Amino acid sequence: MESDRELFLKEAFFLYSMRDRILRDNRLYMTPVPVQNGLAYSGPFKPPVLGAYAE
């Protein structure tokens, strides 16, 4: 079974290709992603949301 991190990394390029749709749709934007990113700023959300990665 894949971990959440492995699945997220496996699908990262697909998510990147869908970034415009993610940024336009609040439901997609606000989808929690249970993967710690280590970025200095990922928005005020815990866990980070998909929209923060798309930005």
Secondary structure, DSSP 8 states (H G I E B T S, - for coil): ---HHHHHHHTHHHHHHTHHHHHH-HHHHT-B-------S---S-SS-BHHHHH-
